[in-house]
Amino acid sequence: MAFGRIIFLNGTSSSGKSSIARELLDILDDDVFFHLAVDGFNAMRSKRELGAEELDAALRRTRMGFHRSIAAMAEAGNDIVVDHVLSEPWRLLGCLTVLRPEDVLFVGVRCPLNELARRELARGDRPSGLAAHQYDLVHGHGDYDLECDTSSASPHECAQRIKEFLPHRPSPTAFTRLRRRYLTDGQEPLAV
């Protein structure tokens, strides 16, 4: 059985990842794609109040499970559009460890800080300053196969660009290059 392709969208909160993912599901017509979003996994959690330490532990487990869910869906032959925020180094390392790097098209979703702040305020469902906090962290690894700027291109335009690029993924992929940089012997993460 062939492994599924993974279009991995990484960017700050409010950068436009979910909007691009929805557009991709509408225009990708060469197979069936599934949108897996970290926010969707967070929304599945019970709603009881958690202390800060307990919440941090729950969120870490959620994200670790999310990474493994992406891998399991792809290993079963499903094509995936991933919507994630790699704002902590261990998140990237976790993905590099469990995902087949040759199957991943790694897309950086960028947007200027002032526009992120405007979107955050307009949404009203995100803590003020969240995108600014994540801004330098999510792209800190510095390597993508493709990048989109949602302040100068619509979600549809970004999705169209990704669709056109997908058959021409580079070799080695960004995930392959990042695995070489961050993982020892391609096996265990240096630090998770």
Salt bridges, closest charged atoms under 4 A:
GLU23 OE1 - HIS156 ND1 3.00
ASP29 OD1 - LYS163 NZ 3.57
ASP30 OD2 - ARG5 NH1 2.84
ASP39 OD2 - ARG126 NH2 2.85
GLU54 OE2 - ARG48 NH2 2.75
ASP79 OD2 - ARG5 NH2 2.86
ASP83 OD2 - HIS35 NE2 3.42
GLU88 OE1 - ARG91 NH2 2.87
GLU102 OE2 - ARG100 NH2 3.22
ASP103 OD2 - ARG100 NE 2.53
GLU115 OE2 - ARG118 NH2 2.65
GLU115 OE2 - ARG119 NE 2.96
ASP125 OD1 - ARG123 NE 3.06
ASP125 OD2 - ARG126 NH1 3.48
ASP143 OD1 - ARG177 NH2 2.76
ASP143 OD2 - ARG181 NH2 3.80
ASP145 OD1 - ARG177 NH2 3.92
GLU147 OE1 - ARG110 NE 2.33
